Amino acid sequence: MTLDHPTPYYLYDTGLLQRTLAAIRAEVADHDNYHVHYAIKANANPRILREIAAAGLGADCVSGGEIEAALNSGFAAATIAFAGVGKADWEIRRALEAGIGMFNVESIEELEAINDCATSLKLRARVSLRINPNVGAHTHDHIATGRAEDKFGIDMEDMVPVIRSIQAMPAVEFTGLHFHIGSQLLVMDDFAALCRRINELQEQLDREGIFAPNINVGGGLGIDYDTPDAHPVPNFAAYFSTFKQGLRLRPGQHLHFELGRSVVAQMGTLVARVLYVKHGKQKQFVILDAGFTDLIRPAFYGAHHAIENLTAAEEQRTQTETYDVVGPICESSDVFQKDVLLRETRRGDLIAIRSAGAYGEAMASTYNCRPLPAAYFASSSC
Ligand code: LLP
């Protein structure tokens, strides 16, 4: 499934997106109190946002721009959760005026800014507190977020005093607790550890006579980057059942999830063309017309994406060679993968970099005055 367009471009499989959304819906269908918010940061392509909004998911936003994108794509304001350690005054104002569902607040300083803004607008802000649960996670250091040393959230010891101060703020209403321990998590025990921590914190709230109407467990479910065709739809059953079994919700409590990567990663492929195959003294390099400006994950996190030579597969070339697959940018980190075994590769071949639907297009840049990659859509049936 490729298209005859100038490269590089993202190709999105909307059929797979629909199957992924259906799998999520099936897991939460019997739970009226479960709410899945799509983490817009993973991919804010307007067409993808419209399909996700139409499937009934809410939105998890981290900037005024994402709130705008969510509203423009049909997400109802009441389904928007607004997170982030540094919300600017204009973003708080915009969120309040739009009537978003809730702020996920990360510090007492932010709480005061929201109270001031809501007071001046004569509005009431609904706020959940992001608690740092000090739970480690089996993932890359850059995308683990729930440890005591990370910048995110309010310390557990401060939870009750901060809730008490909210109760004294006239323009702020306490709506619950928010957590997020990290991203690309494949070990369900990490989420089980989060459940245990939330249970402990809820017991503490019970003792204080405090009810948290909403528990938001964040996102983080990982996907299979190594063999995407084996697992095109992530294991949502294992993920949701970890929370169904592990969390002791109180009567009337709502449970929120903020999934990003697991919703959109497998639907996206970055398609690039081979500019040159360079035969060095020690290495052979496949030099693509895509670079880290189009997909930064390998350079930034050492992330692995499966790489395939589409032209060679179509022509049924059987010989294989080992290559470093690199981009054209003038930095030595512009490498998609070293020592990849590919079918014999030639100038002009089309290369697919798989599982690129999440944090791909959304993190693209114009460094080196390169244009942003285009996006096209096609639909596979199954
Ligand atoms: N909620 C919060 C508060 C978050 O910070 C994130 C992601 C999510 C939800 C969604 O997490 P997901 O379900 O996608 O794992 N650029 C990195 C990932 C950064 C994730 C940041 N926060 C990457 O390419 O791996």
Residues whose N, C-alpha, C, O or C-beta is under 5 A from the ligand:
A	BS01	LLP	A39 A42 A83 I143 H180 G182 S183 Q184 G218 G219 G220 L221 E258 L259 G260 R261 S262 R297 Y359
